[in-house]
């Protein structure tokens, strides 16, 4: 079992139990006590568990199952996805991360002549039979709750990919920047950001003012943000001051804000 895979499974086991002893991990995973201790120390270091005497307790934020998240703010996600698809030119190389909003974007791209690279199994399954799309599946350990490939294999693949745009979703946005729901996802997403000329964030407006467990990047890391018309004027001003081009989708209409070029 790969190191990342084992640690992800250990984290899931601790999440399900709430608390486990080192001996529980030794018996359940067939590993040595010293290995179990190192894995717990790592998970404690990324703020997913808290080490206790002889074991660990879960303190991370649980990731809602992908199928459950798909129906949240579905109308807004569909509107945002339609607008994003209209901004993508034929022949582009597009990198998609594994969010539910990006799955809707992929649905809107069906039938287009594009190259799509993704670490999302649901997106791969959606596009695999689209003859006009050249599909690149980024491998790695597949995190079971989200259906995305993570870890060193995914990161190595991303180093070999250059995309015109990364289209990604996030778990929350505050004045401190972009957040996601689990520390294990963030490192791979940073590799994705480095692989693209432009970073577009697609999200419904409910994510603003909401943080999540792991900080991903500052607001200035985005080139463009596309969201629904629930975005407040205060947030629009804050984003544009950070040099982000803001596109607000109102039904079928998309209104683009003036990009301010600032040094980062």
C-alpha positions in Angstrom: 0.0 0.0 0.0 1.4 3.4 -0.9 2.2 5.8 1.9 -0.5 8.4 0.9 -3.0 5.7 0.5 -2.3 4.2 3.9 -2.5 7.6 5.6 -5.7 8.5 3.9 -7.3 5.2 4.9 -6.0 5.7 8.5 -7.6 9.1 8.5 -10.9 7.7 7.3 -10.8 5.0 9.9 -10.1 7.5 12.7 -12.9 9.8 11.4 -15.4 6.9 11.4 -14.4 5.8 14.9 -13.8 9.2 16.5 -11.0 7.8 18.5 -8.6 4.9 17.9 -5.6 3.5 19.8 -2.3 2.8 18.2 -3.0 -0.9 18.8 -6.3 -0.5 16.8 -4.3 0.8 13.8 -1.6 -2.0 14.1 -4.3 -4.7 14.1 -6.6 -3.1 11.4 -3.9 -2.1 8.9 -1.2 -4.8 9.7 1.5 -2.2 10.3 4.1 -1.8 13.1 3.4 0.4 16.1 6.3 2.7 15.0 4.7 3.1 11.6 1.3 3.8 13.2 2.9 6.4 15.4 4.6 8.2 12.5 1.3 8.2 10.5 -0.6 9.7 13.5 2.1 12.3 14.0 1.8 13.3 10.3 -2.0 13.6 10.5 -1.7 15.6 13.7 0.8 17.9 11.9 -1.8 18.7 9.2 -4.5 19.3 11.8 -6.7 16.3 10.9 -6.3 14.4 14.2 -5.1 15.1 17.7 -2.5 12.8 19.2 -3.5 11.5 22.6 -1.7 9.1 24.9 -1.6 5.8 23.0 -3.9 6.9 20.2 -5.6 9.7 18.2 -8.9 11.5 18.0 -10.5 13.0 14.9 -10.7 16.8 14.7 -10.8 17.4 11.0 -13.8 18.6 9.0 -15.6 15.7 7.4 -15.8 15.9 3.6 -19.4 15.6 2.5 -19.8 12.7 0.0 -19.6 13.8 -3.6 -23.1 12.6 -4.5 -24.6 14.6 -1.6 -22.7 17.8 -2.7 -23.9 17.5 -6.3 -27.4 18.6 -5.4 -26.3 21.6 -3.2 -27.1 24.9 -5.0 -27.5 23.0 -8.2 -29.3 25.7 -10.2 -26.5 28.2 -9.4 -23.8 25.7 -10.4 -25.5 25.0 -13.7 -25.8 28.7 -14.5 -22.1 29.3 -13.6 -21.1 26.2 -15.7 -22.9 27.5 -18.7 -21.2 30.8 -18.5 -17.8 29.3 -18.1 -18.2 27.0 -21.1 -19.1 30.0 -23.2 -15.7 31.6 -22.3 -13.6 28.6 -23.5 -12.3 28.7 -27.1 -12.2 25.6 -29.4 -8.8 23.8 -29.2 -7.9 24.9 -25.7 -6.2 22.7 -23.2 -8.3 22.9 -20.0 -7.4 21.5 -16.6 -10.4 20.7 -14.4 -10.2 19.8 -10.7 -12.6 17.5 -8.9 -15.4 19.7 -7.6 -19.2 19.4 -8.2 -19.2 22.8 -10.0 -16.4 21.7 -12.3 -18.4 18.5 -13.1 -21.2 20.8 -14.3 -18.6 22.7 -16.4 -17.5 19.4 -17.9 -21.1 18.6 -18.8 -21.4 21.9 -20.7 -18.2 21.1 -22.6 -19.5 17.9 -24.1 -19.3 17.9 -27.9 -16.7 20.7 -27.9 -13.3 20.3 -29.6 -10.9 20.5 -26.6 -8.2 18.8 -24.6 -9.3 18.2 -21.1 -7.0 17.1 -18.3 -8.5 16.1 -14.9 -7.9 14.2 -11.7 -11.6 13.7 -11.3 -13.0 10.2 -11.9 -16.6 11.5 -12.3 -15.4 13.9 -15.0 -13.4 11.1 -16.7 -16.5 8.9 -16.7 -18.6 11.8 -18.2 -16.2 12.6 -21.0 -14.5 9.3 -21.9 -16.9 8.6 -24.8 -16.7 12.2 -26.3 -14.9 11.7 -29.6 -14.2 15.5 -30.0 -12.4 15.7 -26.6 -8.9 14.6 -26.1 -9.0 13.4 -22.5 -6.1 13.1 -20.1 -6.7 11.3 -16.9 -4.4 12.2 -14.1 -3.7 9.2 -11.9 -2.9 8.7 -8.3 -4.6 7.4 -5.1 -8.3 8.1 -5.5 -9.8 9.6 -2.4 -13.0 7.7 -1.9 -15.3 10.6 -0.7 -14.5 13.0 -3.6 -13.4 10.7 -6.4 -10.2 12.7 -7.1 -6.6 11.4 -7.6 -4.1 12.7 -5.1 -0.5 12.3 -4.0 2.9 11.9 -5.6 1.7 10.2 -8.8 -0.8 12.9 -9.5 1.7 15.6 -8.7 4.3 14.1 -11.1 1.7 13.9 -13.9 0.8 17.5 -13.3 4.4 18.6 -13.7 4.3 17.3 -17.3 1.0 19.1 -18.2 0.7 22.7 -19.4 -2.8 24.1 -19.7 -4.1 27.4 -20.8 -6.6 27.5 -17.9 -7.3 25.7 -14.7 -10.9 25.7 -13.7 -11.3 24.8 -10.1 -13.8 25.0 -7.2 -13.2 25.7 -3.6 -14.7 24.9 -0.2 -14.7 28.5 1.0 -13.5 32.0 0.4 -12.6 34.6 3.0 -10.5 37.7 3.0 -7.5 35.4 3.7 -8.1 33.6 0.4 -9.2 30.2 -0.9 -9.9 27.2 1.4 -10.7 23.6 0.8 -12.2 21.0 3.1 -9.2 18.7 3.7 -5.5 19.3 4.0 -4.8 16.2 1.9 -6.4 17.8 -1.2 -4.7 21.2 -1.0 -1.1 20.2 -2.1 -2.3 18.5 -5.3 -4.4 21.6 -6.1 -1.4 23.8 -5.7 0.4 21.7 -8.4 -2.6 22.2 -10.6 -2.4 26.0 -10.2 1.3 25.9 -11.2 0.4 23.9 -14.3 -1.8 26.6 -15.9 -1.4 30.0 -17.4 -4.6 31.2 -15.8 -6.6 30.1 -12.7 -10.3 30.4 -12.8 -12.4 29.7 -9.7 -16.0 28.7 -10.2 -18.3 28.7 -7.2 -21.8 29.5 -6.0 -22.1 32.5 -3.8 -22.8 30.5 -0.6 -19.0 29.9 -0.3 -18.1 33.5 0.3 -17.3 34.4 3.9 -17.0 30.8 4.7 -13.7 29.1 5.6 -12.8 25.5 5.5 -10.1 23.4 7.1 -7.1 24.0 4.9 -5.9 27.3 3.4 -5.1 26.8 -0.4 -4.0 30.2 -1.7 -4.5 34.0 -1.3 -7.2 35.9 -3.3 -4.4 37.2 -5.6 -3.8 33.6 -6.9 -7.0 33.8 -9.0 -7.1 35.4 -12.4 -10.9 35.2 -12.8 -13.8 34.2 -10.5 -17.2 33.2 -11.9 -20.1 33.0 -9.5 -23.9 33.6 -9.3 -25.7 36.9 -8.6 -25.8 36.2 -4.8 -22.3 37.8 -4.6 -22.4 41.0 -2.5 -21.1 44.3 -3.7 -18.6 44.3 -0.8 -17.1 41.0 -1.9 -17.0 42.2 -5.5 -15.0 45.3 -4.5 -12.6 43.2 -2.4 -12.0 40.7 -5.2 -11.4 43.4 -7.8 -9.0 45.2 -5.5 -7.0 42.0 -5.3 -6.7 42.0 -9.1 -9.3 39.3 -9.8 -11.6 39.6 -12.7 -15.1 39.0 -11.4 -17.9 37.5 -13.6 -21.3 37.5 -12.1 -23.8 35.2 -13.8 -27.4 36.5 -13.7 -29.6 33.8 -15.2 -28.2 33.4 -18.7 -26.4 36.7 -18.6 -22.8 37.1 -17.5 -21.5 40.5 -16.4 -17.8 40.9 -16.2 -16.0 43.3 -13.9 -13.0 45.4 -14.9 -9.8 43.6 -14.0 -7.3 45.7 -12.0 -3.7 44.6 -12.6 -1.8 44.6 -9.4 1.6 43.4 -8.5 1.7 40.2 -6.5 
